[in-house]
């Protein structure tokens, strides 16, 4: 999601830092028990309001008014059935491809557009939203804030690849990595239980929570060692265990529910048809190991097999099972020649230049240098960095590896640097997003044949999981399924 705006650094506004007044006790709205807390309800709302501005600015709100209203209507109905109906509740679909949802104190709930295709019906959507409402009503975020503050940890920002290993100050920061958005297993289970209760109280099938968790468990299993795929920063652990934990609550509720619970699959599918799947062209698109940005008119290719994470301020890539990293970002407030900017940028980041020379990358003015330095979590590292002038902006492509492995990583770094190129207007115009479409399964259809329509944007196994199916079983003829298609 490489953008032109100045890099945003996540921090707590000064007024929020002043919220730590006198330690006291508060009554938990869910349990009714007294608990140690440094945050009143008014302070929860203030913190949520101020961080909501940052979330919306950093992540963006998905541009679909009807979808936003649909999600908000369901969310508000759940929230009004909760133990804290009078909070100023807000619900938003944020423009992020990750599979996730999260909540801020004071009633601010966010769901990514990336999770919506992996839900099967409206009851599952209600389950996700009810779970996040549960985090707010049980004051989980406020409890995390109290724990962090009282132990002098603070609200730490974690790097995407290596916690606290940020090669350049201000990089690798994202809304998902704020510490207090990561809840304990006990908090997750309580939020699951509350989500089930809220769904049942408002008429939706409470089994939607279990269905949603089953899908996440399948994604988790398909990811193997890469837990949380497609979201590298999994904030909701152990979905398979949580499905088992919910069975008792579901059986108890089943005995109490009267009438037919709402599932509403057809309406849900109608609402998400056409939603963007994966990256958006306005912030750059990753196709396999190639990154393309139609608005900035540039492209580069990462080494085969490397994971690629496109964030709003930089593109990051990591070698499998090695601490070798590549990143692309715009150099903000660049002044002077490419060489001057390169030397100033690297020097300010604490890197010592070993060699460097002016160069040309596919006709673009550039400066390529090797550097060494120290990165917390990695130790001494070697860096190959290119600073490139393109369309009035200077871009940095940097490869970083532990000093003892730098020589073997240098070829991969150099290959990516050499691939950086400008795109013509015609090439940029051909870059379009993938979207969700609906398809009625015909005889002969397989998950592999349906996945081919995405031109590699989704694996057959992931497509099966998206449709609440076991990847080992073929799609059922006559059933309406979600597929991913090129625009």
N, C-alpha and C positions, 0 to 999 in steps of 0.2 A: 504494500500500500504506500509506495513512495509518493510523497506529496511535496508541494512547493512551499508550504507554510513553514514558519519557524518551528523547530523541534520543541515539543511540549514536554516539560519535565514534571513528573508527578510529585506533588507535595501537598501537605496539609496547609491551607491558608492560615495566616497568623491568628485570625480570630478563633480558628478551631484549636490551635495549639494552646490558646488561653482558656480552653474549656476545663482544664484540670484545676479545679478549685479545691474543694475539700472532699476527701474520701468519705463515702457514706454508704448507706444501704438503700436498696430499692426493692419493691415487690415485683417478682417476675409475673407478667400478665398471664402466662400459660400455666405455670405450676402453682402460683399463689404463694410461693416461698420467698423469704427475704434473701437477698444476695448482695454481695459487695459490688459496688458499681461507681465509676467515676463520671457517669454520663446520665443526665436526666433526660426525660422524653423531649423536652424543648431543645436540648443540646443534640440529641439524636437527629431531630428534624433539621436543625441548622447544619450539622455535618453532612447529612444526606443531600441537602439543597446545594451546598457549595461544591460537593464532589460530583453531583449530577451535571453541573456545567462542564466539568473536566471530562467526564465520561462521554458526553455528547460531542464535545469538541475533538476529543482524541479518537473516538471510534466512529462517530457519525451515526445518524438515525436513518434507517432504511426508508427510501423514498417510495412509499406506497401508503397513502392516507387511509384507504379502506382497510388494509391489513392492520395498520396501527390501531384503528378504531375497534376492529374485531378483537384483537388481543387485549386492548384496554377494557372493553366491555366485560370480557370473561374475567380478567384480573380483578376488576372492581367488585364484581359479584362475589368472588371468593373472599376478598379482603373484608367485605362488609359482614361476612359470616364468621369472621375471626374474632379473637379476643381483643383486638384493637381496631375496631371499625372506624374510629374517628381520626385516625392518622391521615395526613394529606397524601393519599396513595397516588403513585404515578407508575405507569407501565409503558415500556417502549421496546420496539424491535430495533436493535442496533445493527449497523451494517458491517457485520463481521462474519467470515466464513466458518469460524470455529464452531464446534458443537458444544454449546454451553449456555448457562443462564446464571445470573448472580443478583445479589441484592445489596443495597446500601442501607445504613440505618435510617429510620424515619419514614420508611414506606416507598423507597425507590427501587423498582424491580426492572431488570433488563433480561431480554431473551435474544439470543443471536439469530439472525436469519439462517445461519448454518445449521441450527438444531431443528428448524421447522420441517424440512424434508424427511427427517428421521423419526418424526412422530406420525402415528397412523390415523389418528382421529382427534376430535375435539376433546374427548375425555382425557387423552394423554396430554394435550396442551394444558388442560385444566390441572392435570397432575403436576406438570412442571411449574406452572405459576403458583399453585397452592403450596408446593414445596418451598419456593422462595418467599412466599408470604409467611410461611412458618418460621423461616430464619429471622424475619423481622419481628414477628409477634413474640417469639421466644427470646428476643434481644441477643441473638448470637453474635452479631457484629459488634454490639456494644460491649459484650463480654470479652471478645477478642481485643477490643481497644483497651479495656481496663487491664487485661492481662499484659498486653504489650507495654503499656505505659507504666504499670506498677513494677515491672521488672527492667525498666529502662531500655527495652528493646527498640521501642519506637515503631513507626509504621514503615518497615523496611521494604525497599524495592528489590526484587530479585531479577537477575539476568535470565534471559530466555533459555540459554543453553547451559550456563554454569552459574549457579547462585553466587552473587557478589563478584563474578569475574566479568567486569565490563571493561573491555580494552580501551574504550574512549568514553569519557564522562558524558552522561546524558543519553547513551545508547542503550538499546535492548530493554526498553521500559514499556510496559503495557498495562492496561487496566486489569487484566486477569492476574497480574503478579503482585497486586497489593496484598500484604500479609493477611489482613483481617478478612479477606474474601475466602480464605482457606480454612474450612471449619473442621472440627474434630469428628471422628466417627460417631460419637454420641450425639453431637449436634445434627449430623446428617440424618441419623435414624429418627431423631425427634422431628425434624422437618418433614421427613417422609410420612411419619404418622399423622402429623398435623395436616399435611397436604391431602391425605386420604380422608380425614374428617371433614375438611372444608369442601372437598369435591362431593362427598356424600350429602352434606348439609345443603348444597346448592343444586342437587339433582343430577350431577354427572356421575358416571360409573366410577366408583372409587378404584376399581381395578385398573383404571388408566395409569395410575402411578406405577403399579407393578409392570404394566406393559411398557411404559417408557423406560423403566430401569432394566427390563429384559433386553431391550434394544441397545441400551448403553453397555450392558454386559457383553453382548455379542460384538460390539465395536471394540470393547476392551480386549476380548479374547482374540479377535482378528488382528489386533495391533501387536500381539506378542510382547516383546520387550519394550516396544515403543508405546507405553501406556498412555491413554488419553487421546490417541489418534482419532479424528484428525485434529484434535486440540492438544498441543504439547503441554499445556498448563492445566492438567486435569484438577479441578477443584472439588470434584464430587467422587470420592474414592469408593472402591469395592461395591459396584452396583449389584453383582451376583449375590453377595451376602445380604444386601439390603432387600432383595426380592424375597429371600427366605424369611427375613425378619418381619416383613409386612403381612405374611400369610395369616398370622393370628388376628391382626387388626382387621383384615378383610373379612375373615370368617365372622368376627363379632359384628361388624357393620352389616354383613349380609343378612343376619338374622333380624336386624332392625329396619332395613330399608324397605319401604313400601312403594309399589308402582314399578315402572320400568325405567332404570337409570338411563340417562342420555349418553350416547356414544357419538352420534352425528358425524360419521365418517365422510359422507358425500359433501356436506357443507365445508368441512375442513379441507378436503382435497380441492374443492373449487377455489377456496381462498388462497391456497399456496401455489396453485398452477401459475407458472410464469415467473416465479421467484428466482432470483439469481442464485446459481449454485457455484460455489468456489469464489475466486477473486473477481472483483469488479474492474472493468477497463479504466475507470476514472482513477484507480489507485494501482494499476498494473496487474498483469495476469501471469500466473505461472502455468506453463504447459510442460509437464514432465520436468526436465531440469533447465528449461529456458524461461527467462523472465522477459516480458515485453510490456512496455508502457506506451499506449497509443497517444496519450496527450503530451507526454514529455518526449515522444518520438525517439525511443531508445530501446535496445535489447542487449542481453548478454546471456551466456550459457554457463551453467555450473557443471562440475564434473558429474559423470554418470553415477547414479546410485546415491548421490548426496541428498539429504533432506533439505528442503527449501521452505523457509517461513517468510511470508510477505507481511510485514507490519506496516503501520501507517507512516513511519519515519525512516525505515530502512528495510532492505531485503537481506536475510541471513541464511546461510547454508552451512551444514555440518556434515563431515565425513562419517560414514557408518563406523561405529566402535572406535573412533579416534578423536582426539581433541584438536582437529584441524577445522578451522572456521574461515568462511569467506563472507564479506559483507559489502553491500552497496548502499551509499547514501549521498545526499546532497550536502555539500559543505556550506553551512550557513554563514552569512556575513563575510563571504570571501572577498578579499581586496588584494590587488596586485596581480602579478603574473602567476601562471600555473605553478612554476617552481617556487615562488615566494609563498604561495598559499600552502603548498605541500610541506615545505619546511616549517612554516608557522604552525600548521595543524598538528603535525606529528610531534613537534617539539612541545607544544602545549599539553599533549597527551602523555608526555613523559618518555617518548621514544627517541633513541639516539640513532642518527643516520650513519650507515656504514658505507653506502654508495648511492649514486643517483645520477640520472641523466634525462635530458629532454628527449621526447620521443613522439611518434605519431601512431595513433591507434585507429586504423581504418579511416585515415584522413583527418582525425581529430587531434588537436594539440594536446600533449600530455607530458607528465613528468612521472617517471617510474623510479622508485628507490627501494632499497632494503634497509631495515631498521631492526634494532633490538630494544628490549625493554622488559619490564616485569608486570605480570598480570596476576592479581590475587586469584588463587584457585588453580592457576596454571604454572606459576613460577616464571622463570625467565623464558621469553618467547622470541622467535624470529618473525618478522613481518615483511611481506612484499606488498607494497602499496602503490597504486597508480592514481594520480589526480588528473582528471580529463576535463577539458573545456568543451562544452556542447550547448549550443543555443543560448549562450550568455550565462550559463551556470557551470560550476565546477563540481564534478562528481568524484567521490573517492571509492575505489574498489580495493579492498584490503584483505589479504590472506594472513592468518595468524596460526602459528603452531608452536608447541614447546621447542625450545632451542635444539634439543637433541634430535628432533624429528623434522626440523625445518627444511633440510636439504631434500628429503624424500617428498615433502609436501609442495615444494617450490614449483615442480612441473605442473601440478594441478592448479596452483595459484596463477601461474603465468598463462595457462590455457584460458582460464576465465577472463583474465585481464585482456588478452588479445581478442576475445570474442566481443568485447564492448563495441557497439556500433550504433550509428544513427539510423532511424527508419524513415523511409520516404512517406509522403502523404498517403500514397496508395497502400503501402504496407501497413501503415497505422490504421487505415480505414477497415482493413480486413480482420482486425483483432476485435472479436466480439465475445461477450460473456456466454457461459453455458447457463441454461435455465431448466427448471423443472417442468416437465410436460406429463400429461396423463395418457395412458395407452391401455387398451383392452387386449389382454393376452390372447394370441391366436395359436392354433396348432403349429408346432415346430419352433415356437419362440423358446429361447433359453436365456438365462441371465447373461451369458456371454454375448449373444446376438443383440440383446437389448442394450447392453453396455457399449457396444460398438458405435451406437448413435451419438455418443458423447465425444468421440475422437480421442479416447484415452483419458478423459477427465474423471472417470469413475471405474473402479474395478467391478467385475461381475459379483464378487462376494459382497462388496459394500452395497451394491444395488439391491441384492437380495435382503440384506439387513435393513436397508432403508424401507423395504416393503414388508417388514415384520415377518420375514421368512428365513428358514434355515438355508444357508448357502449351498448345502448339499442336496437340497430338494428343488426340482424344476418349478417354474411359475405355473400356476393353475390356469388352464384355458378358461376364458370368459371373465376372469377377474381383472378389475381395473387397477393398474399399478402406476407408480411414479417412475419416470425415466428421466435421464439427463440428456439434453439435446443442445447442439450448437445453435446459437441464434441465427 
